[in-house]
């Protein structure tokens, strides 16, 4: 399949780089030497950085391989419908996506975020459609920035409202208000929850429910939030890794 060669090349390159890296024990000794009065060479710092990036890329490749295997039949079905010219174009898109996603993974410290990037990319490789590819690229950028807690908040909101948004494309203000009022989010009235949903709103994943018209301006209550189709799509894309 068209996706096998890029994956194999990435995996082989990573193994070669890891095998030539400075052993951890040597790095630790060098660090201890620096702490006790020696100087920390620039080359050592670069080696540490490179080794850290190699580990992130390795996590990304392993997760991507697992997800692609799960979607293998779907990818094969799509490729069979493409002409030779279309397959060649698809191969270029795939290589571009993998290259971009690998850079994102190397620049992302959290392994969970890296795994989410890989899961999103796997769906992009299974779609091979221009509109979907653009969306996948945006979703990967979002995955780089969202914390586990923020993703958990979004996932819980999808559990509450996802079926409604999936069927109707939206949830009404009234239904969203009712769902929020009966949720754990409402009972907590927690600034951390407010901050998480405010960030999700900034990415267009949720929308803030307007306050009731009869609300006293002095009322000290947190804002309510409702799910948007983009938020539902994001959770769908990362759920395959669970």
Steps between C-alpha positions, in 0.01 A plus 500: 500500500611857440534575870731208579822640352494837684423326828775244451752768414410708803523202732836386360649849526386533861656166599830597337508834677417341835774239462762770442388725786716558805407248778291644780763414759759710320264795479421470870870496593562807285212681667628408847843627401348829392304535823814439709698773334566399140353673198206362304612475135271634230541166322358316802197728509445434131532124557244512780261699283544266205447189712184649649366577152584147383295356785202721411521401135524134601182531709330670204608233248397211724156650563450593135589145395244355742227735378575439132477126556153553645397704196685282247189360331348845457819642348534203262138544387555869423827440315343234278251758371774743397661515157882473476528879469272549802700245698819692424341823622370320809851371575635857492223615736578212736873576506427867564262422785740255665792745469298785651357283777847367588624857544203577723564187708870587541401843631239365746613398849190310617484138380120502525485799266739323262272195499201722422690654208569149366136394536381810315755446222392138456151624415651745254684221323177303485308791347732626224261783419614863466236640736569231759877550473467871581285417801744233618787749489303745713396228745863392546592858590221504757619165640845649562356761735215339692582350840367164617257681731365718218456196277323321786259794541426500127450121498250524787308770311493272195357228723223739602419664166685309228201299377288814462770691308571197280136471394402867475835671440445718807339512841244767583563758768220356714622139477860609559394694810305203634791264442745735670276564801479126571871434444788457745656813348217716632517356851876558527500870407876458469731767345709216350193374314423853382855543376497167317177577316609856422806353326288241317278788386802685363564205268139491381427165669223628731285812530405702805131478590355854531386592851129497579323831439384520862849436641610744770824670400632433851439124476830316552460196273727354235422513130343196337636348178357289220655270242579603143540256206874569493527392864311180426725430202816552705391244760400256226846529346688430823268230634652223284805482728291409807 
